[in-house]
Each structure stands twice: as C-alpha cells, then as structure tokens.
C-alpha cells in the first residue's frame, strides 16, 4: 500500500474523530464574551465582568463546554475547554485585560456565533453571556474608532446607524438560528446613559430568547447568574431567607448540588454542615476583586443525600445570602389526561413543572410567579395559564367533536425573565362516540386452606361492537374484606378489538399469616371502566364472591414440615444416645449372663435395668424357660465385676458346684448344667 495513501487514510480518520468530538452533545455549551475596551476600566471599577465570568466557570462541570471570547476593536477566542478545567479557564479570564480602544458588539457576537455553527444536538443547551459597559463604539475598516463614529453620537447619519444595527442584529439572528440564548449584562452606571446602545442590546437579548440585565453592583451578580445557570441546565434554585445559619432542603432526586453564598465582608467564611457535622465537599472557592472586596463562595456536592443541609457563617459579620442549585433536571408533564375521550366528556387535564424524573420539586414561589404555561389543542385557541406560584395548573378545553385523526395536546412554558428552558411536551388523544358495552364475569368461588400460588381463576368476557375503535381498560376491585387477604392479577384488564376475553388469577397476599385462620368471604367482584364516559350503557360490572378459608389441619402441618420433623427427631434420638453413653460411662461394666445351646450363643439383656430411689441397684432375676427347643446341655457364663450370686426366696436348682460360702462373694467364671425339658432357672446377681 503506498505511503501517501496510508497518510491520507490516517488524516481522514483523525478528521472524523475530531469532527465527532466537536459535535458531541454537552449539557450546556456556554460562551463568555468579555468587553476588553479601555472604557471598562472606568465603567467597571469593581471588575463585575470578571466576577460574573468566574462564577459561571465555577458552576460548570465536565458535562459542559466553556469558551472565553474577548472583544474590543477585534474579537478573539481566548480558550475553550470542558467545564471541569476550572483552573485553566480562570487563568484565561485573569489574562483578559481592558486594553483596546473600540467596543465592537458585532465582532464579539459574530465570534460567539462561530462556536455554534452546527445544529444543536438533542439535549444540548446553548448560552452566550455578553458582558459589556454598554458603550457601542465600533471600529472602522482601519481598526480605529472615533467620537464621530460612536453609536451614541446624535449626529451619526441614520444610514450609518442602521448599518451598525444590522451588523449587531444579524449576529444575533445567527446565534438564534444556532439555538443560543444571549444574556446581556450591562456593567456599571454608564449603561443607563447609553440609551441607544442599551436598546440595541435589549433587542439582541429579545431576539435570542435571553435577557438584558443591569448590574451596577456586585450584590446582583451571584443571584442573577445562579438563576441563569440553573434555568439552562434544568435545575431548581432554592432561595432560603438570609441568616447567619441558612437551612437548605435537598430534593430527593438531586444528582448534584451547588451552594453559592454572597460575601460582603472580606473576613467572612462559610462551611456546610449536616446534623452539626461538617459536610465533605469540593474546596470552597472565594473570589475578591476590585476596590470593594465583595465576591462569593461556592461549594459543590455530587450525589448529595436528601434532607436538610445547613450553610453556616463561621467568621465575619452580617446575614448570609445563599442560593442553592439542585440539579434535578426540569421537564414539563401533561397529567390526568386520558388517551381516549368520549364525545360527551370535556377535555380536562393538568400542566405541571417537574424534575427530570417526573417528580414534584419544591421551587421558589417567586420564581413560579413568573412562569406561564401554554397549552394548545388541535383546532382550538391556545390557553396561556399563569402559574401563580404553583408548579401545577389545570386546564379545560370543553367537549371535542369525534374524529378519526387524533387530537394533539402540546404544552410549553416560559419565564418572564427568561429563566426557564425546557422541551415542550406533546400527547395525542382520540375523541370517539360512546360504545355499548357488556361484560360477563364468572363468580369468584374457592374453598381452600392458606396455600401459596393461585387459589382461583375467573374469566371475563367482553360484548361490544365488532368495530371497537379503541381498547377498553377495566380496573378490578375486590370486596373490602377480601382485599385485605387476596391479590388479583392483573389489577387492570385491557380488552379490545383483538382481545375479547381475559382471565383473572387470585392468590393470598401472605399465606403464612393465614394458616391458622378460618374466614368467609362474600360481596361482589367489580370491574370498572377506567374511562367511564366511553360507555353508552354501564361502566361497572360485578360478579358474586363466595370464598372459604380453612385453618390448616394437623396432617397438613405434618406434611408441610415432615422434613423438619424427621430431622428434629433424628437429632433428638442422637442426643438421647449421646447422653446415655455419657451416663453409662460413669458406671463400671455391667454384669451379663450368656447361655449357649449347641455351640450358638444367645446373650441376655443387661441385668442392671432399674435404679431405685434408695440409690442402689437391686438384684435382677431372670428365668430361662428353655422350652421345647432346648437341648439337654446348656452352659451359663456370667461376666462382670462387683456382682454377687445370691439365691433368694425359695430354693433354686443348684448351678454348678459353687459352695454355699462362695455364693456371697463376687463371682467370675462359668459353669455348665444339664437340665431337663421344662426346667426353670433363676439367677440372681446383686451389685456389691
């Protein structure tokens, strides 16, 4: 393969990789445009522009892309990096100094627009923060500016003024097409006097859906940029009252929390606590700029635990102003809106502002006061409903005419000051004529003990027109007494054009707790049409319930636990045997008698069998009626120690030639004795 072709292939791969990286979506793509004209030294002595830009950088993270642009006579891109490159971005901001003679808005906005050349990927939000002192003083073709060409000059020919306006508004339109909002921050008191420049900047913000703000002091900067950042990333801003110790309630589904505190005292410091214990966080950043040492402190928590968090002032004086950004995401929801509507029912529902996961979030009422919901339905005028401090509003469009095509309901929302950017929500619903419906339900009958698994099944059959336009959903309800013990599956039955029959299965919710219970169940099983207005006949159908629950019998208990019982008995016998062995080991060997017939031994049981209360073992007497199978000769063998052979009571046949005197002594040995059939022998052994 030629080397030139290989080089071309590698270059193509690198170009594709770079393009993929450039077009990869970010959560927030923000361009900070800083005015570096010499007038900023006079009009922004407290360096509010730097304060605002650094706050935005501190709030960004790895999901964001931050670009710093400076403009004056010319515009240039200072740096572009991921939002977590805080040190590098802040160093770039510190390197931007006011040293240019002109203030050319058009060039600054055009440079920002170059960042958004490609269409915005889904989910990416775009922002331009335009920081200037408000004096529009463009440069001419030679790069110079003069009093005669200033936009504020009343003697400037209208044709020249219109040309300058066209350049600025054209850049704004380019940003709008790139889906970027422009937030213009007019810094210092000079903006109020520059009426033409101010009006032009307000037009830029309006055309892009942003906002124009006058920031004459550092007090407004933290709160304003907290609102801007939160609106764009879809977060909720919590604004507790100012105090020495501020309490913040963290929502349950917050993925991240930024805490911003305004610092008016140069000696002030804060810390985050939970239950009186310091909360670990990222290092707290403190900013102090300008002749007035004002700034902010910021701390970030990843995956914060829900609950109360305390922001405490540990030094300095004065109340603490805190704004918390809870990264829960923001979404619109159409709620309580049916998928199918009958011609006789009005279209009613609710529009809601929710978290990204669809949960309610406690938002500041002053913020919600400026939110307006816009609800539209195909063919009907749009309804604009103010939130009035609430996150949920109701709407009613009245009755709609039936038609084959579905109606589309669209929900959008905006904020009076631009602090809300959220995707619209759309839902489709059908409006149909009412349907004659009949439902046949088998009775629910059972007679059982509390067993696991299904105890009964019930069939449900739908009778409706063949051309049923939509599926019908029925909610299943048990009688109150049965509902405590039984579970029905499914709890909602869907029947429609292709499915006219369904089966319900019933089981005990907790069969173990009911094993000793006797109970009777009655009442009716009910199936209710979820959209009641769809039926022209009935909307609720019932079937009788006749059930009996019987307590477990002994045999059922034994059958259930037969394995456990067998194991328990085996362990008990083993224990008894072990105890017996241990007790037997405490005694001397037992005396035993053996007898032998024709050479085959037959061993008797132990002679020591009983224990008397007196504490001694009494003699044990054994008789040997050898019977018809006996042979003429038998041998008796006695073994053991500490036992005596004692005849007692009536005389017995002498056994062996043991002298009388010897019979009271311990005996060891054996003897033989012939006997006749039917003879009986009594042997007494007594322990010494």
C-alpha positions in Angstrom: 0.0 0.0 0.0 1.5 3.4 -1.0 2.7 5.5 1.9 0.9 8.5 0.5 -2.4 6.6 0.7 -1.7 5.5 4.3 -1.0 9.0 5.3 -4.3 10.2 3.7 -6.2 7.4 5.5 -4.8 8.4 8.9 -5.6 12.1 8.2 -9.2 11.2 7.3 -9.6 9.1 10.5 -8.2 11.9 12.6 -10.5 14.4 10.9 -13.6 12.2 11.5 -12.6 11.7 15.2 -12.1 15.5 15.7 -15.5 16.1 14.0 -17.2 13.6 16.2 -15.7 15.2 19.3 -16.6 18.7 18.2 -20.2 17.7 17.6 -20.7 15.5 20.7 -23.5 17.0 22.8 -22.9 18.8 26.0 -25.3 19.6 28.8 -24.5 23.3 28.4 -22.4 25.0 25.8 -21.6 28.5 27.1 -19.6 31.3 25.5 -18.5 34.1 27.8 -17.9 37.3 25.8 -15.8 39.8 27.7 -15.6 43.5 26.8 -11.9 44.5 26.8 -12.2 48.1 25.8 -10.5 50.7 27.8 -13.8 52.1 28.9 -14.4 49.1 31.1 -11.7 50.3 33.5 -13.8 53.4 34.2 -17.3 51.9 33.9 -16.5 48.6 35.7 -14.1 49.5 38.5 -15.3 46.6 40.7 -14.5 44.2 37.9 -18.0 42.7 37.9 -17.4 41.2 34.5 -14.6 39.1 35.9 -16.7 38.2 38.9 -19.7 37.1 36.7 -17.5 35.1 34.3 -15.7 33.3 37.1 -18.9 32.3 38.8 -20.2 30.7 35.6 -16.9 28.8 35.3 -17.1 27.6 38.9 -20.7 26.3 38.3 -19.8 24.3 35.2 -18.6 20.7 35.3 -17.4 18.0 32.9 -20.8 17.8 31.2 -20.4 21.4 30.0 -18.2 23.2 27.4 -17.0 26.7 28.2 -15.5 29.1 25.7 -14.0 32.5 26.6 -14.1 35.3 23.9 -12.7 38.8 24.3 -13.7 41.7 22.1 -12.8 45.3 21.6 -11.5 46.6 18.3 -11.3 43.0 17.3 -12.6 39.7 18.7 -10.7 36.5 19.5 -11.2 33.2 21.2 -9.1 33.1 24.4 -9.8 29.5 25.4 -12.3 26.6 25.0 -12.4 23.7 27.5 -14.5 21.3 29.4 -16.3 22.9 32.4 -14.2 21.0 34.9 -11.0 22.7 33.8 -11.6 25.4 36.3 -8.0 26.5 36.9 -7.2 26.8 33.2 -10.4 28.7 32.5 -9.9 31.1 35.4 -6.3 31.7 34.4 -7.6 32.6 30.9 -10.1 35.0 32.4 -7.3 36.6 34.5 -5.3 37.1 31.4 -8.1 39.2 29.7 -7.4 42.9 30.4 -9.1 46.0 29.1 -6.5 47.3 26.6 -8.4 48.1 23.3 -9.8 51.4 22.1 -13.0 50.3 20.5 -16.1 48.3 21.6 -17.4 46.4 18.6 -20.5 44.4 19.6 -21.0 42.9 16.1 -17.5 41.4 16.2 -17.9 39.9 19.7 -21.3 38.4 18.8 -20.1 37.1 15.4 -17.1 35.4 17.1 -19.5 33.7 19.6 -21.8 32.6 16.7 -18.9 30.7 15.2 -18.9 28.4 18.2 -22.5 27.3 17.2 -22.0 26.5 13.5 -23.5 23.0 13.7 -27.1 22.4 14.7 -27.7 21.9 18.4 -27.6 18.1 19.3 -30.6 16.9 21.3 -30.4 17.8 24.9 -27.7 20.4 24.5 -28.5 23.9 25.7 -26.6 26.9 24.4 -25.8 30.2 26.2 -23.9 33.4 25.4 -23.1 35.7 28.3 -22.3 39.1 26.8 -20.5 41.3 29.4 -20.0 45.0 28.5 -20.2 48.5 29.8 -22.9 49.4 27.2 -21.0 51.9 25.1 -21.2 50.7 21.4 -18.1 52.2 19.7 -17.4 50.1 16.6 -14.1 50.1 14.7 -13.8 51.3 11.1 -12.1 49.4 8.3 -8.7 50.5 9.6 -9.4 49.2 13.1 -9.8 52.6 14.7 -12.8 54.3 16.3 -13.6 58.0 17.0 -16.3 60.1 18.6 -17.9 60.8 15.2 -18.5 57.0 14.6 -19.8 56.2 18.1 -23.3 54.7 18.1 -24.4 57.1 20.8 -23.3 60.2 18.7 -26.6 62.0 17.9 -25.0 63.4 14.7 -24.3 60.0 13.3 -26.1 59.7 10.0 -29.2 57.3 10.2 -27.9 55.3 7.3 -24.6 54.6 9.2 -26.6 53.9 12.4 -28.9 51.4 10.5 -25.8 49.7 9.1 -24.3 49.3 12.5 -27.6 48.0 13.9 -27.8 45.5 11.0 -24.4 44.1 11.8 -25.3 43.5 15.5 -28.8 42.2 14.9 -27.5 40.0 12.1 -25.1 38.3 14.5 -27.9 37.9 17.0 -30.1 36.2 14.3 -27.2 33.9 13.6 -27.0 33.0 17.2 -30.8 32.4 17.4 -30.6 30.1 14.4 -27.9 28.2 16.3 -30.4 27.9 19.3 -28.2 30.0 21.5 -29.7 32.4 24.0 -27.9 35.7 24.7 -27.9 37.1 28.2 -26.5 40.7 28.1 -25.1 42.1 31.3 -24.7 45.8 31.3 -22.0 46.7 33.9 -21.6 49.9 35.7 -23.7 53.1 35.7 -22.7 54.2 32.1 -25.2 51.8 30.6 -28.2 53.7 31.9 -27.0 56.8 30.0 -26.2 55.0 26.8 -29.8 54.7 25.7 -29.2 53.7 22.0 -26.6 51.1 23.0 -28.9 49.7 25.7 -31.9 49.5 23.4 -29.7 47.6 20.8 -28.5 45.1 23.5 -32.1 44.6 24.7 -33.1 43.8 21.1 -30.2 41.2 20.9 -31.5 39.5 24.1 -35.1 39.6 22.9 -34.3 38.1 19.5 -32.5 35.1 21.1 -34.9 34.5 24.0 -32.4 35.8 26.5 -32.5 38.7 28.8 -30.8 42.1 29.4 -29.7 43.0 33.0 -28.1 46.0 34.5 -25.6 45.1 37.2 -24.4 48.2 38.8 -23.1 46.4 41.9 -21.7 43.0 42.9 -24.8 42.3 45.0 -26.8 41.2 42.0 -24.2 39.1 40.2 -24.3 35.8 42.3 -28.1 35.6 42.4 -28.6 36.5 38.7 -26.0 34.1 37.4 -27.3 31.4 39.7 -30.7 31.8 38.1 -29.3 31.8 34.5 -27.2 28.7 35.0 -30.0 26.8 36.8 -32.5 27.7 34.1 -30.3 26.4 31.3 -29.3 23.1 33.0 -32.8 22.5 34.1 -32.1 22.8 37.8 -34.2 24.2 40.7 -33.0 27.2 42.6 -33.6 27.2 46.3 -33.6 30.6 47.9 -33.9 30.4 51.7 -34.1 33.6 53.8 -30.8 35.3 54.6 -29.4 34.5 58.1 -26.3 33.6 60.0 -27.2 30.0 59.6 -29.2 29.1 56.4 -31.1 25.8 56.1 -31.4 24.2 52.6 -33.7 21.2 51.9 -32.1 19.0 49.3 -34.6 17.3 47.0 -34.7 13.5 46.8 -33.7 13.2 43.2 -30.9 15.8 43.1 -27.8 14.5 41.2 -25.7 17.5 42.2 -25.9 20.5 44.5 -24.2 23.9 44.1 -24.3 26.2 47.0 -23.5 29.9 46.3 -23.2 32.4 49.1 -22.6 36.1 48.6 -19.8 37.5 50.7 -19.9 41.2 51.5 -17.4 41.0 54.4 -13.8 40.3 53.4 -13.4 38.3 56.6 -16.5 36.1 56.0 -16.2 32.4 55.6 -18.7 29.6 55.4 -19.0 25.8 55.9 -21.6 23.2 55.1 -23.0 21.1 57.9 -25.4 18.2 58.2 -26.6 17.4 61.7 -23.9 19.7 63.2 -21.1 17.8 61.4 -19.1 19.3 58.5 -20.2 18.0 55.1 -17.4 17.0 52.8 -17.4 18.9 49.6 -15.2 20.3 46.9 -12.9 23.0 48.0 -14.8 26.3 48.6 -13.7 28.9 46.2 -13.6 32.5 47.3 -13.4 35.5 44.9 -12.5 39.0 45.9 -12.0 41.6 43.1 -11.9 45.4 42.7 -11.8 48.2 45.2 -14.7 46.7 47.1 -13.7 43.3 48.4 -17.0 41.6 47.5 -17.4 38.2 46.0 -18.9 34.8 46.6 -18.2 31.4 48.0 -19.2 28.2 46.2 -19.3 24.6 47.2 -20.4 21.6 45.2 -21.8 18.2 46.3 -22.0 15.2 44.0 -25.0 12.8 44.6 -26.0 14.7 47.8 -28.1 12.8 50.4 -31.7 14.2 50.6 -32.6 16.2 53.7 -31.5 19.3 55.5 -28.2 20.9 54.8 -27.0 23.9 56.9 -24.8 26.7 55.4 -23.2 28.4 58.4 -21.2 31.6 58.6 -18.1 30.8 60.6 -16.5 34.3 60.5 -17.3 37.8 59.5 -20.5 39.7 60.2 -23.9 40.3 58.7 -26.5 37.9 57.4 -25.6 35.3 54.8 -27.4 35.3 51.4 -27.4 31.7 49.9 -28.7 30.3 46.6 -28.6 26.5 46.1 -28.9 24.9 42.7 -30.4 21.4 42.9 -29.6 19.6 39.7 -32.8 17.6 39.4 -33.5 18.5 35.8 -36.6 20.2 34.6 -39.4 18.8 32.4 -43.0 19.5 31.5 -45.7 17.0 32.2 -49.3 16.6 30.9 -51.1 14.9 33.8 -54.6 13.5 34.3 -55.1 13.5 30.6 -56.9 10.4 29.1 -55.7 8.7 25.9 -59.3 8.3 24.8 -62.1 10.7 25.4 -65.8 10.3 24.8 -67.7 12.9 22.9 -69.7 13.8 26.0 -66.7 14.4 28.2 -64.8 17.7 28.4 -61.0 17.7 27.8 -59.5 18.4 31.2 -56.0 17.9 32.5 -53.1 19.5 34.3 -49.9 21.1 33.2 -47.0 20.6 35.6 -43.4 21.6 36.0 -41.5 18.5 37.3 -38.0 17.2 37.8 -36.2 15.2 35.0 -37.6 12.0 36.6 -41.1 13.4 36.7 -41.3 14.1 40.4 -42.5 17.3 42.1 -39.8 19.7 43.2 -40.2 22.5 45.8 -39.4 25.6 43.8 -39.3 29.1 45.0 -42.8 30.7 44.7 -41.3 34.0 43.5 -39.8 32.1 40.6 -43.1 30.3 39.8 -45.0 33.6 39.9 -43.2 34.5 36.7 -43.9 31.1 34.9 -46.6 30.8 32.3 -47.9 27.5 30.9 -49.1 27.4 27.2 -51.5 24.6 26.4 -52.8 24.1 22.8 -55.1 21.5 21.3 -55.6 20.9 17.6 -58.1 23.3 16.2 -58.5 25.3 19.5 -57.1 28.6 20.6 -54.0 28.3 22.8 -54.6 28.8 26.6 -51.9 30.8 28.4 -52.2 29.9 32.1 -50.1 31.8 34.7 -48.5 29.5 37.4 -49.3 32.0 40.2 -46.7 30.5 42.5 -47.7 26.9 41.8 -45.9 24.2 39.8 -49.2 22.6 38.6 -52.2 24.3 36.8 -55.5 22.9 35.5 -56.9 23.5 32.0 -60.3 22.7 30.4 -60.9 22.8 26.6 -64.5 21.7 26.8 -66.1 19.0 24.6 -64.4 18.0 21.3 -66.0 16.5 18.3 -65.3 12.8 17.4 -62.9 12.3 14.5 -60.7 9.6 13.1 -57.5 11.6 13.4 -56.2 12.0 17.0 -56.0 15.4 18.7 -52.6 16.6 19.7 -52.1 18.4 23.0 -49.0 20.5 23.3 -47.6 22.0 26.5 -44.8 24.6 26.7 -43.8 27.1 29.3 -41.7 30.2 29.7 -40.4 32.5 32.4 -41.0 36.3 32.4 -37.2 36.9 32.8 -36.1 34.0 30.6 -35.0 31.7 33.5 -36.7 28.6 32.0 -35.6 26.5 29.1 -37.5 23.3 28.8 -38.6 21.0 26.0 -42.3 21.0 25.0 -44.4 18.1 25.9 -46.8 16.5 23.4 -49.6 13.9 23.8 -52.1 12.5 21.4 -55.7 11.5 22.3 -58.7 10.3 20.4 -62.3 11.5 20.8 -64.8 8.8 19.9 -68.6 8.2 20.0 -69.8 6.3 23.1 -69.8 2.5 22.9 -72.5 0.0 24.1 -70.6 -2.4 26.4 -71.5 -5.6 28.3 -69.1 -7.6 30.5 -69.7 -11.2 31.7 -67.7 -12.2 34.8 -67.6 -15.7 36.3 -68.3 -15.9 40.0 -65.3 -16.0 42.3 -65.6 -19.2 44.3 -63.0 -21.1 46.4 -62.7 -23.4 49.4 -59.2 -23.8 50.5 -56.6 -23.6 53.2 -54.0 -20.8 53.0 -51.8 -22.2 50.2 -49.1 -20.4 48.1 -49.8 -19.8 44.5 -53.1 -19.3 42.6 -56.2 -20.4 44.5 -58.9 -19.4 42.0 -59.3 -18.2 38.4 -62.1 -16.0 36.9 -62.8 -15.5 33.3 -64.0 -12.1 31.9 -65.7 -11.8 28.5 -66.5 -8.6 26.6 -69.5 -8.0 24.5 -69.2 -4.9 22.3 -69.4 -3.8 18.6 -67.1 -5.7 16.3 -65.6 -2.4 15.1 -64.4 -1.4 18.6 -62.4 1.8 17.9 -60.1 1.7 21.0 -59.0 -0.8 23.7 -61.0 -0.6 26.9 -59.3 -0.7 30.3 -61.2 -2.1 33.4 -60.0 -1.6 37.0 -60.5 -4.7 39.2 -61.8 -4.2 42.7 -62.3 -6.8 45.4 -64.7 -6.5 48.4 -63.0 -4.8 51.4 -62.7 -8.0 53.5 -61.3 -10.0 50.6 -59.0 -7.1 49.6 -57.2 -7.4 52.9 -56.1 -11.0 52.2 -56.2 -11.5 48.4 -54.2 -10.2 45.5 -55.7 -10.2 42.0 -53.5 -10.2 38.8 -53.8 -8.3 36.7 -55.3 -5.3 38.5 -56.3 -3.7 35.2 -57.7 -5.7 32.4 -57.4 -4.4 28.8 -59.9 -5.7 26.3 -60.2 -4.5 22.7 -60.8 -5.4 19.1 -58.5 -8.3 19.1 -59.0 -9.5 22.7 -62.5 -10.2 24.0 -61.6 -12.5 26.9 -59.3 -12.3 29.8 -58.5 -14.3 32.9 -58.0 -13.1 36.5 -56.0 -15.1 39.0 -56.2 -14.8 42.7 -53.8 -15.6 45.5 -53.2 -14.9 49.1 -51.1 -11.8 49.8 -49.4 -13.5 52.8 -50.4 -17.2 53.1 -48.1 -17.8 56.0 -50.0 -15.4 58.3 -53.4 -17.0 57.4 -52.5 -20.7 58.2 -54.4 -20.7 61.5 -57.3 -18.6 60.2 -60.9 -19.6 59.4 -62.7 -17.0 57.3 -65.6 -16.5 54.9 -65.6 -14.0 52.0 -68.6 -12.5 50.4 -69.6 -9.4 48.5 -69.0 -8.7 44.8 -66.0 -8.6 42.5 -66.2 -5.4 40.5 -64.7 -4.3 37.1 -65.0 -0.6 36.4 -64.3 1.0 33.0 -61.4 3.4 33.5 -62.8 6.0 31.0 -66.4 5.8 32.2 -67.6 8.3 29.6 -66.8 5.8 26.8 -69.7 3.5 27.6 -73.2 4.3 26.5 -74.6 1.6 28.8 -72.9 0.6 32.1 -69.4 1.4 33.2 -69.2 -1.0 36.2 -69.8 -4.8 36.2 -69.9 -7.2 39.1 -69.8 -10.9 40.0 -70.6 -12.6 43.4 -67.8 -13.7 45.7 -68.2 -16.9 47.7 -65.0 -18.0 49.3 -64.0 -20.1 52.3 -60.6 -20.0 54.1 -60.0 -23.0 56.4 -57.3 -23.3 59.0 -54.6 -25.9 58.5 -55.2 -29.4 59.9 -52.6 -31.4 61.8 -51.9 -33.6 58.9 -51.3 -30.5 56.7 -48.9 -29.1 59.3 -47.1 -32.5 59.4 -47.0 -32.8 55.7 -45.6 -29.2 55.4 -42.9 -29.8 57.9 -42.2 -33.5 57.5 -38.6 -33.0 56.6 -38.0 -30.7 59.6 -39.8 -33.1 62.0 -37.7 -36.1 60.7 -34.5 -34.1 61.2 -35.6 -33.0 64.6 -36.5 -36.5 65.8 -33.2 -37.8 64.4 -31.3 -35.1 66.3 -33.3 -35.8 69.5 -32.5 -39.6 69.3 -28.9 -38.8 68.7 -28.9 -36.5 71.7 -30.5 -39.2 73.9 -28.0 -41.8 72.7 -25.1 -39.4 73.4 -26.4 -38.6 76.9 -27.0 -42.3 77.6 -23.4 -43.1 76.5 -22.1 -40.3 78.7 -24.1 -41.5 81.7 -23.2 -45.2 81.1 -19.5 -44.2 81.1 -19.9 -43.1 84.8 -20.6 -46.8 85.9 -18.5 -50.0 86.0 -19.0 -52.6 83.4 -22.4 -54.3 83.6 -22.9 -57.9 84.6 -24.3 -60.0 81.8 -25.3 -63.6 81.6 -24.8 -65.7 78.5 -26.1 -69.1 77.7 -25.2 -71.4 74.9 -27.1 -74.1 73.2 -25.3 -76.5 70.8 -22.5 -74.0 70.4 -24.6 -71.0 69.5 -24.5 -68.1 72.0 -27.6 -66.1 73.0 -26.9 -63.0 75.0 -29.4 -61.8 77.5 -30.3 -58.2 78.3 -28.3 -56.3 80.9 -29.2 -57.4 84.4 -28.8 -53.8 85.6 -32.1 -52.2 84.5 -33.6 -50.2 87.2 -32.5 -47.5 89.6 -34.2 -47.4 93.0 -34.7 -44.2 95.0 -32.5 -45.7 97.7 -29.5 -45.1 95.5 -28.6 -48.8 94.9 -29.2 -51.3 92.2 -31.3 -54.2 93.3 -31.0 -57.7 92.1 -32.4 -58.6 88.8 -33.9 -62.1 88.4 -34.0 -63.9 85.1 -35.8 -67.1 84.3 -34.9 -69.3 81.5 -37.8 -71.4 80.4 -35.8 -73.0 77.7 -38.9 -74.7 76.2 -39.3 -77.4 73.7 -36.3 -76.3 71.6 -33.9 -76.7 74.5 -31.2 -79.3 74.3 -30.0 -81.4 77.2 -27.0 -79.4 77.8 -26.6 -75.6 78.3 -23.7 -73.6 79.5 -24.2 -70.4 81.6 -21.5 -67.8 81.6 -21.5 -64.8 84.0 -19.2 -61.8 83.4 -18.7 -58.5 85.1 -17.1 -57.2 88.4 -18.5 -56.2 91.7 -21.5 -58.5 91.5 -22.6 -61.4 93.7 -24.6 -64.5 93.0 -27.2 -64.9 95.8 -30.0 -67.4 95.9 -33.1 -65.7 97.4 -36.5 -66.9 98.4 -37.4 -70.5 97.5 -34.6 -72.9 96.7 -33.4 -72.9 93.2 -31.7 -75.6 91.3 -28.1 -75.5 92.1 -26.0 -74.2 89.3 -22.5 -75.7 89.2 -20.6 -76.7 92.2 -20.3 -73.3 93.8 -20.1 -73.8 97.6 -22.7 -72.0 99.7 -20.0 -69.8 101.3 -18.8 -68.7 97.9 -22.2 -67.6 96.8 -21.9 -64.3 98.7 -18.6 -63.4 97.0 -18.2 -61.7 93.7 -18.3 -64.3 91.0 -16.5 -64.6 87.8 -16.3 -67.6 85.6 -18.6 -70.1 84.0 -20.5 -73.2 84.8 -22.3 -76.0 83.0 -25.5 -77.6 84.0 -27.6 -80.3 82.4 -31.3 -79.8 82.6 -34.5 -81.4 81.6 -37.0 -80.0 79.3 -39.2 -77.6 81.2 -36.7 -76.9 84.0 -36.6 -73.3 85.1 -33.5 -71.5 86.3 -33.4 -68.3 88.4 -30.1 -66.5 88.6 -29.8 -63.5 90.9 -27.0 -61.1 90.6 -26.6 -58.3 93.1 -24.2 -55.4 92.8 -21.9 -55.1 95.8 
